[in-house]
Amino acid sequence: MKILGVDFGSKRVGIAVADTEAGMAFPKAVLENSPKFFEEFRKICEVEKVSFVVLGESKDFNMDDNKIMEAIHAFKKQVEDELHLSVIMHPEFMTSAQAVHEQGVNNMIDASAATIILQSYLDKYKES
């Protein structure tokens, strides 16, 4: 079964993909968060034959919602309503910083952050 990981940002949205059998997440794409974003996201879901989505839950150091969470919740609802896919919220904390630390700055940082979120979910799933 295929899963998409999403690192949702106000400017860019990182996308990662994983197959549950392989248990490994890989960067897929970085999409501009523009009016065309959702249609591009829809196409990726269709091409990849996605079963569900793991969406990063953005919290601050006090574990309170970051400002972006309102948009993340709206995106979650849109995916569920329009694509009829389940969306699992998974904690993400400093994933972009971790991606930069591991690979340096490049144009796939947001996809790498999505990969970290998705791999964290897969690792947790393997343990249960």
C-alpha positions as CSV (number, residue, x, y, z in Angstrom):
1,M,0.0,0.0,0.0
2,K,1.3,3.5,-0.9
3,I,1.3,6.3,1.6
4,L,2.1,10.0,1.0
5,G,3.9,12.1,3.6
6,V,3.2,15.8,3.6
7,D,5.2,18.7,5.1
8,F,2.7,21.6,4.6
9,G,4.0,25.1,4.5
10,S,2.6,28.5,3.6
11,K,5.0,28.8,0.6
12,R,5.9,25.2,-0.3
13,V,4.6,21.7,0.4
14,G,6.9,18.8,0.6
15,I,5.7,15.4,-0.6
16,A,7.2,12.0,0.2
17,V,6.1,8.6,-0.8
18,A,6.4,5.1,0.8
19,D,5.3,1.6,0.2
20,T,4.3,-0.1,3.5
21,E,6.0,-3.3,2.4
22,A,9.3,-1.7,1.9
23,G,9.0,0.4,5.0
24,M,11.1,3.2,3.5
25,A,10.1,6.8,2.7
26,F,11.5,8.7,-0.2
27,P,11.3,12.4,-1.3
28,K,8.8,12.8,-4.1
29,A,8.2,16.5,-4.9
30,V,8.1,20.1,-3.6
31,L,5.0,21.9,-4.7
32,E,4.4,25.6,-4.6
33,N,1.5,26.4,-2.2
34,S,-0.4,28.2,-4.9
35,P,-3.9,28.1,-6.4
36,K,-2.8,25.1,-8.5
37,F,-1.4,23.2,-5.6
38,F,-4.4,21.0,-4.8
39,E,-4.8,19.8,-8.4
40,E,-1.0,18.9,-8.5
41,F,-1.4,17.1,-5.2
42,R,-4.5,15.2,-6.6
43,K,-2.5,14.0,-9.6
44,I,0.3,12.7,-7.4
45,C,-2.3,10.8,-5.3
46,E,-3.8,9.3,-8.5
47,V,-0.5,8.3,-10.1
48,E,0.9,6.8,-6.9
49,K,-2.4,5.1,-6.1
50,V,-2.2,6.4,-2.6
51,S,-4.1,4.6,0.2
52,F,-3.8,7.4,2.8
53,V,-1.9,10.5,3.8
54,V,0.4,11.2,6.7
55,L,0.3,15.0,7.4
56,G,2.8,16.7,9.6
57,E,1.3,18.3,12.7
58,S,3.1,21.6,13.4
59,K,3.7,22.5,17.0
60,D,5.9,25.1,18.8
61,F,8.3,24.5,21.7
62,N,5.4,24.6,24.1
63,M,3.5,22.0,22.1
64,D,0.9,24.6,21.0
65,D,-0.3,24.7,17.4
66,N,1.8,26.9,15.1
67,K,0.0,29.5,13.0
68,I,0.1,27.2,10.0
69,M,-2.1,24.6,11.7
70,E,-5.3,26.4,10.6
71,A,-4.3,25.9,7.0
72,I,-3.1,22.3,7.7
73,H,-6.6,21.5,9.1
74,A,-8.3,23.0,6.1
75,F,-6.0,21.0,3.8
76,K,-6.8,17.8,5.8
77,K,-10.5,18.4,5.4
78,Q,-10.1,19.0,1.6
79,V,-8.2,15.8,1.1
80,E,-10.7,13.8,3.1
81,D,-13.7,15.4,1.4
82,E,-12.5,15.7,-2.2
83,L,-10.1,12.8,-2.5
84,H,-11.8,10.5,0.0
85,L,-8.5,9.6,1.6
86,S,-7.8,9.1,5.2
87,V,-5.4,11.6,6.7
88,I,-3.4,10.8,9.8
89,M,-1.8,13.6,11.7
90,H,1.7,12.8,12.8
91,P,3.9,15.0,15.0
92,E,6.6,16.9,13.2
93,F,9.1,19.1,15.0
94,M,12.1,20.8,13.4
95,T,12.0,18.4,10.4
96,S,13.1,21.1,8.0
97,A,16.1,22.0,10.3
98,Q,16.9,18.3,10.5
99,A,16.7,17.9,6.7
100,V,19.1,20.9,6.3
101,H,21.4,19.4,8.9
102,E,21.5,16.1,7.1
103,Q,21.9,17.3,3.5
104,G,22.5,21.0,3.4
105,V,20.3,23.6,1.7
106,N,18.8,22.6,-1.6
107,N,15.5,22.8,-3.5
108,M,14.2,19.5,-2.1
109,I,14.4,20.4,1.6
110,D,10.6,20.4,2.0
111,A,10.3,16.9,0.4
112,S,13.1,15.7,2.7
113,A,11.2,17.1,5.7
114,A,8.1,15.2,4.4
115,T,10.3,12.1,4.2
116,I,11.4,12.5,7.8
117,I,7.7,12.8,8.9
118,L,6.7,9.8,6.9
119,Q,9.6,7.6,8.0
120,S,8.9,8.5,11.6
121,Y,5.3,7.3,11.1
122,L,6.5,4.1,9.4
123,D,9.0,3.4,12.2
124,K,6.2,3.8,14.8
125,Y,3.9,1.6,12.7
126,K,6.6,-1.1,12.5
127,E,6.9,-1.1,16.3
128,S,3.2,-1.8,16.9
